[in-house]
Amino acid sequence: MKKLIYFIGIVFLLCSCTKEVQIDIPGYEEKIVIDGNIETGQPPIVLISKSNDIYSPTDLNSYLNSFIKGAIVTVSNGTTTIQLDQICTDDLPPGTEQIAADLFGISVDELSNFHLCAYTSFNPVIWGEIGKNYTLTVTYNGKTYTSSTYINQPTSLDSVYWKAETSYPDYGYSYARLTDNPSTYDAYLWQVKRINIQSDGKPKDNIFTKTFNPVFDDEFVNGLSFNFFYENPMSFDDSTVQSQYKGLYHKGDSVVIKFSKMNQDVYNYFEKKYTQLATQGNPFATPINIVSNISGGALGVWAGYSPSFDTLYCQ
Amino acid sequence: MRLLLFLSCFLFSLQANTQENFTISGTLTNGSTGELLIGAQVLVPSIKRAVSSNNYGFYSLSVPKGVYIIEFKSIGLTDKKMELDINRNTELNIELQVAEKNIEEVQINAKKGENVNSTKIGQMALEIEDIKLLPAFMGEVDVLKTIQLLPGVSSVSEGGQGFYVRGGGPDQNLVLLDEAIVYNPSHLFGFFSVFNSDAVKGVNLTKGTMPANFGGRMSSVLEVNMNEGNSKKFKVKGGIGLISSRLTFEGPIKKDKGSFIISGRRTYIDVLMKSLIPKKSPFSGSGYYFYDFNFKANYKLGKNDKLFLSGYFGKDKFFYDNKNDNFLVDMPWGNSIASLRWNHVFSGKLFMNVSSTYTGYQFSFGSQQDQFKFRLSSSISDIGSKVDFSYFPNDRHKIKYGLSYIYHTFIPTSVAISAEEVDFDMGKPQKIFSHESAVYFSDDYDVSDRFRLNFGLRYSFYQQTGPFTRYIKGTIGHSDTTITYSKGEIIKFYQGLEPRISARFTLTENSSIKAGYSINNQYVHLTSMSAVSLPTDIWYPSTSIAKPQKGWQATAGYFQDFFNGKIETSVEVYYKGMNNLIEFKEGVLPTDNVKDNTDNLLTFGKGWSYGAEFFIKRKIGKLTGWIGYTWAKTERKFPEINGGKVYPAKYDRRHDLSVVATYKMNERWVFSSTFIYATGNTLTLPTAWYVQDNSLLFDYGARNSTRMAPYHRLDISATLYGKTYKIRKNDQGESERIPKKYKSNWSFSIYNVYNRANPFFLYVDSNGDLFKGDFNMKVKQVTLFPIIPSFTWNFEF
């Protein structure tokens, strides 16, 4: 159906012309954006920012200046409640610079130019554990926002493999086989990073990257064993990759696949998020407001993940 | 049935009081083609009696015993006057001949007084010959586009399917082609209508109080009547245009007994694209075409019986075949429609029509990339039958009664997906079976010379029956449960009384006031997931969750003719209330429709619209045309949409102006132009942006809170007729005009003369990467059509 919408969109755009217009778009109200997650064996990490008027400047400064400092953030696992620490880019614990840079989407060098803060805890008591429910509470400017999420039992992939494209023997997609549990609702997230050591002694990728639509649930595959494939998401931002090889892994790549499970409300958030990203600017899709799982009028998500890991050798 | 018996007794009692009257009845036809004349007038001036012929050319008139001059009139045809001594019931089948001279006089007589005298409120008829003179987009004459030039009727945009009447949705219009329902009256997303102008005789739109013989839709009835075919001689006509061509063949089956017409057209955009797009282009395998066929035959079985068989078959198809990346798409959709009708005249007072109709609509979309295959399809199939009686007991009553039945089969969505060897579990296609029926009675009653009342009652019934699987959605973390209904099991039953009343009070010979009130139930609904109408919009019947839409309309108007009927004017106001309107819930995705009932994704609310329509029409003379202006407001309120707050409908238009003018310069040149101005449509745009996990996302504002720039456009056209005669010297050496057997004309049109960039839709366009510092975001407007000149060559022999 999405393909259909794209297809019709293409047909219309082919026979039309576009121009920029300045029209009144009424109804802007500033909202708080909470982006929090917790996964097995990892501390909770919460970023808090604000939404911006559609006509406001969209440069990096405006975005980075929209981060909120001074919120009270707590996470509870049902027995213990911990207030998260505010960690700012100009006062990072040693060795965490790269993690912080990736978290905010900027380079390590730029970190010191901004006073950006995230909320986390180094107390392992509140780090993610399978089978536990985690409640997030954010208090800012007299308003309180709450949400809770659950860390599920992980599901491992049956197998992972790489297959060269017929026309390009050295390039191919990543494939996997999965057996879905017929008795439970399951939703999955696919993330990857290549760990080949390059000539500078560093791995190809530092962090896990999500594909264009990295989430799916078992609505149509409940209880089935099936094969599926995903593209190489890193290749699209890599200017050294020729266009015909975009989306493909190179023969010899070693890819760590992080295959996580999540709750249905978290999946619903991501399903709508990725649909919105895919249909932004397409009139044939209805406007999709991404429904947050956080109460109190905030945008964003509080997500618990239980990953399993596999390494795919592309050969 | 009991109701019909009761009606018959009641009608008999009406007749019993009028023993002194005699009936004049018969059929009116065009003398040169044998076509039945719809809406032609029969007048008895001495006693101020007038009736018009029905859709089958039949008329009936009661007069006291006496000698009368009876006049027969139809637009473009020469009047016929007869003096008759009426001392018994008389059958008069009249042929009116084509007018050679004094067209103006003919026209003025034919339609005089109709605006002021009838009880019809919010009803308009258009002749196909008038429509053909107006500017046509890409040379394709389009009755639906012309309808949209009338006050109270609008299109959503250039690319919108269907039309919108007085604030009602496109599904609230009952579109009938020879009495069979047309679900999707558009080709190519609404750029062209399915009605081939060569096969159509005329259209009649009711947007106000719907007569009781129509139902099942809330806003309007658009009756499209096909030509019967020439019963006198064989004829071929056609047209060759820039993007399509038409060909029609008609003639007698047996002279003056029966006739047939076959008409077809096809676009050739695909052929043009093939030659224009280079083979290496990714779009090289793409194309689009539509074609349609119309067929109609009629035969007189005897003096009192006539059969009509009509058919329509049309298909649109998009295809995309890119061998470079192994990507294939095909998207066909289309209607198939058939109707078989039998007219029987029991007596001059009682006319019956029995119709059996079939309507099918299919839509399919398929794509294939490597091993991944996807197919989405939906369909509708209706089998219906109805019996309509027209009874003319005396000169004061015109009574109609009858019953109708439709068996619906809907497949709203069926999806199949496979990847390599695995077929995904998309659930069984939803199939919904339902029965819709109605009985009705109405009387057009002349209470006095000045006061006429049309009152009617319609009672409608609807039931959904099995087999059916009802999905009951589990809450988060819980799986769904289902209820299965067996074949024939009644799942849900609805019924409703639909009163219709309208009245006319004559103030002077040239002015009257009219008012009407009606209630309508609607058992089938169109649901749309996208911001514009598409063939993917899903028709969905009423179920236990999707209740029937219910609407009421109150309307009043003042009607005045000027200059002996040359100019008609009217002002109408209306208020319309609508309950159980249907929308998809916020945030519903197309895939949610699978392994579920569509109605689980729907949400229900109410709407209202009100407005005033001003209309002035010059019918006669070298310069004809009309100006229509509508002021209107249309709003919706759904508990689950927009936080339960009132919001404007997407086609809420405060101002809508149409100016239509046709100038007949001489026998060879006719010029025409249309101008449209309309308040911009509403839409929902993002009001804010934010970032989550390094993705830039939008937060949307209130539903339909943004309004696009106004829409306005001027189209012009010129038609050049070839000489219809040859000049020859006769034996006496005098010049003589000999009519040519072969006729042709050139039609030139310019669409959007001043190249206005009208908004089709707006969207927020973003480019670059926020984190690389080259990001920018703009609101952009998409315009579909710039100035487009076109021409068509039409011929007839």
Chai-1 contact restraints between the chains, C-beta under 6 A:
chainA,res_idxA,chainB,res_idxB,connection_type,confidence,min_distance_angstrom,max_distance_angstrom,comment,restraint_id
A,M1,B,P590,contact,1.0,0.0,6.0,A-B,restraint_1
A,K3,B,S367,contact,1.0,0.0,6.0,A-B,restraint_2
A,L4,B,F365,contact,1.0,0.0,6.0,A-B,restraint_3
A,F7,B,V329,contact,1.0,0.0,6.0,A-B,restraint_4
A,S16,B,V782,contact,1.0,0.0,6.0,A-B,restraint_5
A,S16,B,L784,contact,1.0,0.0,6.0,A-B,restraint_6
A,C17,B,T783,contact,1.0,0.0,6.0,A-B,restraint_7
A,T18,B,K780,contact,1.0,0.0,6.0,A-B,restraint_8
A,T18,B,V782,contact,1.0,0.0,6.0,A-B,restraint_9
A,K19,B,Q781,contact,1.0,0.0,6.0,A-B,restraint_10
A,E20,B,K778,contact,1.0,0.0,6.0,A-B,restraint_11
A,E20,B,K780,contact,1.0,0.0,6.0,A-B,restraint_12
A,V21,B,V779,contact,1.0,0.0,6.0,A-B,restraint_13
A,V21,B,Q781,contact,1.0,0.0,6.0,A-B,restraint_14
A,I25,B,L685,contact,1.0,0.0,6.0,A-B,restraint_15
A,I25,B,T687,contact,1.0,0.0,6.0,A-B,restraint_16
A,I25,B,T706,contact,1.0,0.0,6.0,A-B,restraint_17
A,P26,B,S705,contact,1.0,0.0,6.0,A-B,restraint_18
A,G27,B,T687,contact,1.0,0.0,6.0,A-B,restraint_19
A,G27,B,G701,contact,1.0,0.0,6.0,A-B,restraint_20
A,G27,B,A702,contact,1.0,0.0,6.0,A-B,restraint_21
A,G27,B,S705,contact,1.0,0.0,6.0,A-B,restraint_22
A,Y28,B,T687,contact,1.0,0.0,6.0,A-B,restraint_23
A,Y28,B,A688,contact,1.0,0.0,6.0,A-B,restraint_24
A,V33,B,Y690,contact,1.0,0.0,6.0,A-B,restraint_25
A,D35,B,Q692,contact,1.0,0.0,6.0,A-B,restraint_26
A,D35,B,D693,contact,1.0,0.0,6.0,A-B,restraint_27
A,S51,B,A688,contact,1.0,0.0,6.0,A-B,restraint_28
A,S51,B,Y690,contact,1.0,0.0,6.0,A-B,restraint_29
A,S51,B,D699,contact,1.0,0.0,6.0,A-B,restraint_30
A,N52,B,W689,contact,1.0,0.0,6.0,A-B,restraint_31
A,I54,B,P686,contact,1.0,0.0,6.0,A-B,restraint_32
A,I54,B,T687,contact,1.0,0.0,6.0,A-B,restraint_33
A,I54,B,A688,contact,1.0,0.0,6.0,A-B,restraint_34
A,T58,B,F775,contact,1.0,0.0,6.0,A-B,restraint_35
A,T58,B,M777,contact,1.0,0.0,6.0,A-B,restraint_36
A,L60,B,G773,contact,1.0,0.0,6.0,A-B,restraint_37
A,Y63,B,V691,contact,1.0,0.0,6.0,A-B,restraint_38
A,Y63,B,L770,contact,1.0,0.0,6.0,A-B,restraint_39
A,G105,B,N694,contact,1.0,0.0,6.0,A-B,restraint_40
A,G105,B,F771,contact,1.0,0.0,6.0,A-B,restraint_41
A,Y185,B,G477,contact,1.0,0.0,6.0,A-B,restraint_42
A,F220,B,F424,contact,1.0,0.0,6.0,A-B,restraint_43
A,F220,B,D425,contact,1.0,0.0,6.0,A-B,restraint_44
A,F226,B,V422,contact,1.0,0.0,6.0,A-B,restraint_45
A,Q264,B,I476,contact,1.0,0.0,6.0,A-B,restraint_46
A,Q264,B,G477,contact,1.0,0.0,6.0,A-B,restraint_47
A,D265,B,I476,contact,1.0,0.0,6.0,A-B,restraint_48
A,K272,B,G587,contact,1.0,0.0,6.0,A-B,restraint_49
A,T275,B,L589,contact,1.0,0.0,6.0,A-B,restraint_50
A,G281,B,Y763,contact,1.0,0.0,6.0,A-B,restraint_51
A,G281,B,D765,contact,1.0,0.0,6.0,A-B,restraint_52
A,P283,B,A531,contact,1.0,0.0,6.0,A-B,restraint_53
A,P283,B,F761,contact,1.0,0.0,6.0,A-B,restraint_54
A,P283,B,Y763,contact,1.0,0.0,6.0,A-B,restraint_55
A,F284,B,S530,contact,1.0,0.0,6.0,A-B,restraint_56
A,T286,B,M529,contact,1.0,0.0,6.0,A-B,restraint_57
A,P287,B,T684,contact,1.0,0.0,6.0,A-B,restraint_58
A,P287,B,Y700,contact,1.0,0.0,6.0,A-B,restraint_59
A,I288,B,G587,contact,1.0,0.0,6.0,A-B,restraint_60
A,N289,B,G587,contact,1.0,0.0,6.0,A-B,restraint_61
A,N289,B,Y700,contact,1.0,0.0,6.0,A-B,restraint_62
A,V291,B,G587,contact,1.0,0.0,6.0,A-B,restraint_63
A,L299,B,Y690,contact,1.0,0.0,6.0,A-B,restraint_64
A,G300,B,Q692,contact,1.0,0.0,6.0,A-B,restraint_65
